[in-house]
Amino acid sequence: MSAAGPALWQPEFDIEHRPDGTIIMAQKGAVEVLATSIPERLVHWAKTTPDRIYLGQRDSSGGWRTMTYAQVLAQVRQIGAGLLSLGMGPDKPLLVLSGNDIEHALIGLAAQYVGVPYAPLSTAYSLVSDDHGKLRDIAALLKPGAVFVADGAAFGKAIAAIATPDLAVIATQNPGEGQVGFESLCSGLGSEIADAAFANLVPETVAKYLFTSGSTGSPKAVINTQHMLTSNQDMIADCFRFLADHPPIVCEWAPWNHTAGGNKTFNMVLYNGGTFYIDEGKPTAAGFATSLRNLADVRPTWHFNVPLGYEMLARAFEADADLAKTFFSRMDMMMYAGAGMAQHTWNQLKALSKQATGREVLLVTALGATETGPFALMGTDHQPKSGNVGVPACGVTLKLVPNEGKLEARLKSPSITPGYFGAAQATADALDDEGFYILGDALRPADPDDLTKGFFFDGRTAENFKLRTGTWVAVGALRAKLVDHFNGLLRDAVIVGEDQPFLGAIVLADVEELQKMAPGDSLAVLMQDPEIQAALQARLNSLAATATGSATKIKRMLVMMDAPSLDKGEVTDKGSINQRAVMRNRPELLQAIYDGGDGVFEAT
């Protein structure tokens, strides 16, 4: 990497302004096509750099278990043959119930190698859900030929919930009676049948089904073809030019059932001949020490995380300068997505990287969706403020349509999904009359006079509502402002007030931050502390003082005392809040806000 930073695109744009206010924006030129299937890149790197480490994961001794590109390809060919021997094919997909591990990577790549669609699911559907309702619905929709789990015993109840006489079960550990041990797929079979299936892959071959998070509705099975995935990676390679000479070294926890972790990062590492170390930690109180240890060992060159993860990293770096130096020592860039990043966290990370290395490591975000591959808009410039999602990638056409005073974003590109499996009407409804995918997000230009400066997320159009006065409320922007204003005391918020005289907020407090102000092992105890009450009241008052009218003034606020429910759809497994579900499921909280009284903060 040069002293000036990593080599990136220098895009030029064609921009059309239509009489009705619609804007069409696209990059000039075209991307280089590097492959027509994801497995092609595995074959390429196994030949070009056979001894380079591709996958790594901690073993039971605490050391790193690694596999080279050549080793991975050999295993993938064997496993692929094993899947075909189980009768799997395009109409008999593979369900993966467990989380990220080397075996998951191998069986997922093997399925793609032989043309078997696979669907990695949130582990919460199997291990957290009480009724396995979403898991049952998914199995009924896809009619899988086999299911893979890391542990047959741990996933026993989930397997039983979807069991059929014809469903094969593959387990790495503790396979039950009649189940297939993962190791048996890796040996004893010739790979010729797998190679023949690989030779028959075409761009339209379905690689996987990814289920939407359900943040504004029920999860849908998004069809991911090989063309969709490779064209997305061609766009990424065009954007991040440095990857060609500096293959990424990644240590990441982001689950592969999400498009960000499973498509963007996982495929980016493979596409560019990098190394992927699986982080078994998470940005949680229980899992974060594991992540810190792994990051210190690996010293990644690329890092992706959600804003909460970066908040926790910033705290750790503030407390340990040596850890910060290690983390930033060879970092090309950091990226976040999944939610908005508070400005104080953004400032903190930029300052910490400069203190540690003498240079400000590039910190960026982007905009996309499960339906877009996900890569669609990307920010690559150093920015003073968090939240600039950048400009459309090469090959992506951005359409901005005026909608209730905002600009609604729609996209067209070769990496847009061909549709939702088993849902023809939802597929038709996802496109406008010009064939643009309706993203459901509003965007605000960073500079209205120069759209090449990028855009800020301006809320989900499905979340916005009107007050009783008829005034529209931009929920996304207001929620971000509220959380940012409380400077770490809040994790998220639900903005309420549809058909009401004023706005309120149901908020999720950050218990760790509150514990810095007062002792208490539970939120209920902390919320009785006068200092905490005074701090929350003061923040609400100062926020209200910045309001420009009823649509931006949060008059009352109530702290949610219990966690949002996954089963009830109140929170997705990546942690984002479903505004509508919380309001639908908790009418008593809405009533409390508008009745006032104990526990309700009111701006003065």
N, C-alpha and C positions, 0 to 999 in steps of 0.2 A: 504494500500500500504506500502511495506517495505521501509526502508531508501535507499535500493539499487535501488528502482524504481519498476514499475509494472512488474508482472510476465509475461514472454513472452516465445515463443517457443525457442528451442535450436536445430535447424534443422541440419540434416546430409544429404549428397547428393550423388547420383550416377551421374557421369559425363562421357559422351562418346565423344571422339574426332574422327571424321570420316576422311578418307583420303582426301576428297575434302575440308576440312576445316570446315565442319558443326559441330556444337557442340550440344549435347543433354544433358539437365540438369534437374533432378527431385529429389525431396526429397524422402528419404527412409521412409517407414511406411505408415500409412493410418490415416485418420481423423475419429473421432467418429461421427456417424450419429445421430443427435438429433431429427429430424422430417422429414416427407415426404411432408409437405406443410407448408406454412407460417401461415395460420389460425390455424394449430395445436398448434403453440406456444402461440397464443392468448388464446385458450382454456386452455392450460397448466397453464399459469400465472393467468388466471381468477380463476382457482381452487386453485392454490398454494399460490398466494398473491393477493386475490381479492380486498383488500382495498388499495393496493399500487397505487399511482398516475401514470398513463400511459401517458396521454396527457394533455397539458396545453397551454393556449393561453390567451392573454390579452382580457378583455371584454371592453365594452364601458365606464365603470367607471374607467378603468385603473388598476383594480385588475386582478388576475389570475383566469380564469375559468378553472377548471380541471375535469378530468374524470378518475376514477379508472379502473383497468383491468376488474373488474366484470361489471361495467357500460358500458364500451366499448363493451364487448361481447354481452350484452343484446341488445344494440342498433344495433350492426352488424347483429344479427340474425333477428331482425325486418326489417331492411333496406333490407337485402338479400331477405326476403320474398316479400317485396315490389317490388324489381327489377324483380323477377320472375313473379310477377303478371302483370308486364308491357310487358310480353312476351319476356324478355331478355334471352339469353342463349349463348352457345359457338360461335354461328354464328351471334349473335347480340350484339356486344361489347358496352361498355360504353365509351363515350368521356368525359374527364374532361377538360374544357377550362380555369378554374380559378386556382389561385395559392394555396399555402399551407394554410390550415386552418383545424380546427377540423372536420368540415363536409366533407371536401375532404378526410381526413384520414378515417373517418367512412365509406363513400360510397365506397372508394377504397378497404378497408378490406372486406366490405360486398360483393362486386362483387367477390372478390377472394373466399370468404366463400361459395358462391353458384355456383362457376365455370363459372362466366361471365368475360371474359377478359376485362380489362379496359385500356384505353390509356390516360394518363395525358399529356397534350400538353403545350408547352410554351405559357404563356399569351401574349407574343408579337405577336403570330400568330392571336390573336383575337383583341388586344387592340392597337397595334403599327402598324401593317401592314395596308397599305392603300387599298390593293385589296383583302386581305384574300386569296391570291393564294395558299399558303401552306395549309391553313385550308381546302380549297375546295378539294385539291388533297388528303389530308388525309381522309376526309369524303368519297370521291369517292372510295378510296381503301378499307377502313374498313367496310363501309356500317353499321354504328352504329345503335343500336336500341334505344339509348337514349343519351342525352347529359346533363351533370351537370355543373351548373355555380353558383357562389356565389351570383350573382346579375343579375336578369333577365333583368333589364333596362340597366345596364352598358355593358352587353354582347349582347344587342339586335341586333346590326348590324352583329356581328359574327354569331349569331344564324340564322338570316335571310339569311346569305350567304350560309348556308348548309341545310336549312330547306327542309324537304320532308313531305308528308302527314302522313307517318308512324313514323316519328322521335319524340319520347317523349322528352320533355324538363323539367328538374328538377332544381329548383332554390331555394336557401336558402332565399334570400330576393327578393322582388318585382317580384314574378312570374307573367307572363303575362296571358292573356286569353288562356285557354286551357292547360296551363302549370301545372306541379305538384309541389306543395310546399314541400320542404324537410321534414318539420315536419310531413307531412301526411304519409311519408314512415316509420316514427319512432314509429307509434302507430296504434293500431286497427287491426293488422294482426297477426295471429298465426305464430309462428316461426318453426312449425314442418316441413313445406315444405323446409325451409332453411336448417334445420338440416339434412334432407334427402339428399339434394344436397351436403352438406358438406361431408356426409358419402361416397359419390360417387367420391370424388376427388381422382385422381391418380397422380403419379409423372409427367406424360406427359400432365396433364391439363394445358392449357395456362392461366397464371396468368395475364399477361399484355402485351401490345405492347409499347415499348419505341422507340422513333424516334431519330436516330442519329443526332448529332448537325449540320452536313453538313459542317464541317470545311474544308473538302477536296472534297466535292461533294454534291449531293442532299440528303436530309434526307430519310432514309429507315426505315421501320417498323420492328424492331428487336423483334422476338418472345421470350418472357420470360416464360418458363414453371416453374411449382412449383419445379421440380427437379433442374433446373438451379439455382433458388433462394436459396433453402435450402442447396444445396451442397456448394454454395458460402458462406453462413453463417456458415456452419460447418468448412470451411477453416478459416474463421475469428475467430471463437471460438478457434480453434487450435492455431492460431497465438497469439491472445491476451488472454492468459490464465487467466489474472486477472479479466476478465469480469464475470467469474463464481462466484467469491466471491465479486465482486464490480460492480454491475449492473450500466451501464452507465447513467449518467444524462447529457442530451444534450440540448443546446439551439441553434437552427440552423435556418438559412434562406434559405439554398441551395434548389433550386426548385426540387420538386419531379418528374418533367418530365425528369430530368437527372438521370442517373444511380447512380451517386455518392450520391446525396441526397435521391432519391427515393428508391434505392435498398441498397446501402452500409450502410448508416447511419440509415435510417428509419427502415429497417429490422433488423439491428444490435441491436437497442434499444429493439424492440419487442422480438427478438430471445433470448435475455439475461435478460429479465425482467426489463428493465430500464425505464427511464422517459424521454419523449420528450416534451420539451417546444418549441412551434413554435415562432420563431423570425420574427416579421413582418417588421423588419428593413432590410437594405441592406448596402453593402459597397459603398454607394453613399453619396454625400453631403447632400441630403435630408433625407436619411434614416438611417444614421449611428448613430445619437444620440439615436434613438430608440433601436438599437442593443446594445449600451453601457449600457443603462438602464436595458435592459433585462439580459444581461450577468452579471451585478453587482447583480441583484436580485437572479438569479439562481445559480451562482457559479458552472458552469459545471465541470464534471470530464473528459470529452472528448470534444475536439473541432475540427471541420473541417471547413476549409475556403479556398477560393482561395487566391493566393498571394496578390492581391490588398487589400483584406480584412485584411490580416495580416499586410500589410504596414500601413493601417489606424489604426489598433489596436496599433501597435508599437508607432505611433505618439501620440496616446491618452495616452498610458502608460507613455511615456516620460514626458507628461505634468501633469500627475496625478498619483503619486506613490501609493496612497490609492486604486485607481481603479486597478492598477497592482496587488497589494497584494490580493485584493478580487478575481480577475480573476484567479490568479495562485494558490489560497489557497488550493484547493483540486483537481487540475488538474493532471490526470494520464498521458495524452499525447495529443499532438497537431498534426494534420495532414493537409497537403495541397495537392491540385491537381488542374488540369485544365490548368496550365501554370507553367513556371519555376519561382522560387523565386530568387530574386536578393540576392547576397551574403550579402550586407549590411543589408537587412531586416532579413536574417537568423541570422547573428551575433547579431543584436539588440535584437531579441526575446530571444535568449539564454541568453544574458547578463541580460535582464530585468527579466526573470524568476528567475535567481539566486539572483539578488538584492532583489526581492520581497519575496522569500521563503528560500533562502540559499541553494537551490538545482537547478540543471539545468533540467528543464522539457523537456522530450523527444519530439523532433520535427522531424517529418518524412514525407516522401512522398511515392508514390506508382505508379504503372503503370497498367493500365487496359483499358477497353473500354466498351461501351454499350453491345457489343457482348460477353464479357467475364464475365458479371455478376454484378460488374466490377472486383472484387478482383482477381488478378492474380500474380503480383509481389509486394512485400512489404518490405520496409526498417524498421528495428526495432532497429538498433544500433545508439548510439550517433555518429554524424559525424561532422568533422571540416568544411566540405563544403556542401552547399545545392545541391540537385539534385540527390542523390543516391536513385534510385527507388527500391533497395533491391534485393531480390532473389525470385524465384518462390515459391508460397504457396504449402502446402502439397496437392497432388492431381493434381497439374499443371505440365505439362512437357513443358519446354522451349526449343525451337529449334532455333539456331542462324545460319543463312545461309550467307556465304560471298556474298556481293553484292556491286560492285563498290567501293571496299576498305573498306566497312563497314560491320557490322554484323546485318542483318535484322532479327527481332524477329518474331517468329511464336509460337502459343500456342495450346495445347491440354489439355482439362480438362472436368469434368462432368458439369461445369458451362458455357460451351460455348453454345451459342444459336443454336437451331436446324436450324435456317435460318431466312430469311427475308420474311415477309408475302407478298404473291402475286408477288414474284420476284425470280423465280426458277433459272434464269441465274445468278443473283447477288449472290444467295446462293452458287451455284456451284463455282463461281469465288472466293469466300471468302476462300476456302480451297485449300491447295496444294495436291500433289498426295499421301501424307501420311496421309491426313486428319487433318493437322494442320491448325488452323485459321491464316490467313495472317494479322498480326496486322498492318503492314504499318509503323512501327517505327523501327529505328535503335538503337542499344544499344552499349555502350562502356564499357568494364570491368573496374571497379575501380582499380583492380589489375590483369593484364593479367595472372599472375602466380597463382592467387588464386581467382577463380570465385565466391567462397562463400562470398567474400567481397562486392558483389553486382555490380550493373551496373548504368551507367549514360545514360539518354536519349540522343541520338545522331542524332535527327532530324527525320522528316517524309520523307520517301523515295519518296513520291509523290511531295514533295516540292523542292527537289534537282534538280539542272540543271547544264549545262555546259556553261562556258564562250566561247567566240569565239576561244580561244586558245585550246579548247577541255578539259580544266581542270574542274573537277567536283567541285561544290560548295556545302558544307554541310550547308544548309540554317538554320536548327534549331539551331545548335551550334553557328553559326555566329550571328544569331538574339539574342540569349541569351547573348552572349558576348557583343554585342553592347548595349543592354538595361542595362546590369549590369554596363558597363563602364561609362554610363552617370549618375550613382548613384542617380536614382530617378527622373531625369529630363524627361525621356521618359517612356511611358507606354508599347509601343509595336512598332514593326517595320515590314515593308515589304522589304525583300531583293530582289533587281532586278539586272538583268545583263545577262539574258539568251541570248546567241548568240551575246553578246556585248563585247567590248574590256576591260571593267572594271566594277566593282561592284558599285552599288548605293543603297541607302536606302530611302524609304518613311516612315517617322516616325510619331508616335502619341505622342505629348508632354503631360506632366502632368501639367495641368494648375495650380493646387494648389501649386506645387513645384516652378513653375516659378513666381507665385505671392509672394513668399517669397523673391524673388530677386528684384522685381520691381512692382509698382502699375499698375493695369489694370484689367478691368472686362471682357475682351474677349481675346482670343488667338491672334486675329489680332492686338490688341493694344500691347500686351506683346511682340510680335515678332518684333515690331519696336524699342524696347528698346536696346540701345547699350550694356548694361551690359549682357543682356540675349544672344544677338547675339555673344558677345565675349566668353561667357561661353560655348555655343554650339560649336563654332568654335574650342576652345581650347580642348574640349573633343574629337572632331572628329580628330584633329591633333594627340593627344596622343594615340588614338586608332589605327590610321594608322601606328604609329611608332612601334606598337607591331606586325604588320602583318608579316607573313613569306613568302608571295607570293601573286599573283594576286587573288587567291581563298579566301584569308582571309583579303584583304585590301578593305575597303569601301572608295572609292575615293570621292564620292559626296553624299550629303544628302539633302532632302527636307522635310519640315514639312507639313503634311496634315492639311489644315486649317478647314475642316469640318469633322464631324463624319462619320465613315464608315456606310454603309447602310445595315440594316437587310433585307429589301425587295430584294435588289440586291445580297444578299448572301455574302456581304463583311465581315460581322461579325456574329458570332453565338450569341444566346441569353445568353450564359455564358461569352461572352466578348472576345473570342479568334478570331484572325484575320484569314480570309481565304485569304492566299497569292495570289492564282491564281485569285480569283474573283476581288481583288483590282487591279491587273495588267490588267485584262481583261476590267474592267469597267472604268479605268482612264488612258487611253493611253496618255492624255495630261500631266500627271505627269511624266510618263516615258520619254516622249519627252523632258520635261523641264530639267530633270536630265542630259540627254545626250547632250542637247543644252547648258546647263549652263546658267548663267545670274542671274537676280534678284531673291532673295529668296533661291538660291541654295548654300549650303555650300560645299566648296571643300577643302579636306585635303591638307595641305602644309607641 
